[in-house]
Amino acid sequence: MGKIPKFKSDQEAAQFWDTHSLIEFEDDLELVKEKVFVKPEKQVMTIRVDKKLANALKIIAREKGINYSTLARMWLIERLKKEIEEIK
């Protein structure tokens, strides 16, 4: 059995696991008692937008193969990160 390599990115890890099985690394695994991956607490937020804006968002999201609310959330996160960096 091999050792699970260290990955530089999630993309590198995904490419590796596309061609390998966890069974190959059975000796490298250990049982954990506590949850390792915990979903962050979320809060529902309602915003009102112009119908044309909502339709444009839906079209772009459809082209990307994601839900329009997911796309809006992604864009909101990107912009917030940018604004926070400018404040620093």
C-alpha positions in Angstrom: 0.0 0.0 0.0 1.2 3.5 -0.8 1.2 6.8 1.1 -1.4 9.5 0.3 0.6 12.3 -1.2 0.4 15.9 -0.1 -1.5 18.0 -2.7 -0.8 21.7 -3.6 -4.4 22.3 -4.6 -7.9 20.9 -4.5 -7.6 20.5 -8.3 -4.5 18.4 -7.9 -6.2 16.2 -5.3 -9.2 15.8 -7.5 -7.1 14.7 -10.5 -5.2 12.2 -8.3 -8.4 10.7 -6.8 -9.9 10.4 -10.3 -7.3 7.8 -11.1 -6.8 6.2 -7.6 -8.9 4.3 -5.1 -9.0 4.9 -1.4 -8.6 1.2 -1.0 -5.0 1.5 -2.3 -4.2 3.6 0.8 -6.1 1.6 3.5 -3.0 1.5 5.8 -2.7 5.3 5.6 -6.2 5.8 7.0 -7.3 6.2 10.6 -10.6 6.4 12.4 -11.6 9.7 13.9 -13.9 10.3 16.8 -14.8 13.9 16.0 -16.3 15.4 12.9 -13.6 16.8 10.7 -15.8 18.5 8.1 -18.4 20.7 9.6 -20.7 22.8 7.4 -20.5 26.5 8.3 -23.7 27.9 9.8 -25.7 29.7 7.2 -28.2 32.5 7.3 -31.0 33.0 4.7 -30.9 36.5 3.2 -33.5 38.0 0.9 -32.7 40.6 -1.6 -35.0 42.3 -4.2 -33.7 42.9 -7.7 -35.1 44.2 -10.9 -36.7 41.4 -13.0 -34.2 42.0 -15.9 -31.3 41.6 -13.6 -32.7 38.3 -12.2 -33.3 37.0 -15.7 -29.8 37.9 -16.8 -28.4 36.2 -13.7 -30.5 33.1 -14.5 -29.2 33.0 -18.1 -25.5 33.3 -17.1 -26.0 30.7 -14.3 -27.6 28.3 -16.8 -24.7 28.7 -19.2 -22.3 27.8 -16.3 -24.4 24.9 -15.3 -25.2 26.2 -11.8 -28.2 27.5 -9.9 -28.7 31.3 -10.1 -28.7 31.7 -6.4 -25.3 29.8 -6.3 -23.9 32.2 -8.9 -25.2 35.2 -6.9 -23.6 33.9 -3.7 -20.3 33.3 -5.5 -20.2 36.8 -6.9 -21.2 38.2 -3.5 -18.3 36.4 -1.9 -15.8 37.5 -4.5 -16.8 41.1 -4.1 -16.7 41.0 -0.3 -13.2 39.5 -0.4 -12.1 42.3 -2.8 -13.7 45.0 -0.5 -12.1 43.5 2.6 -8.6 43.4 0.9 -9.0 47.1 0.0 -9.8 48.0 3.6 -6.6 46.3 4.9 
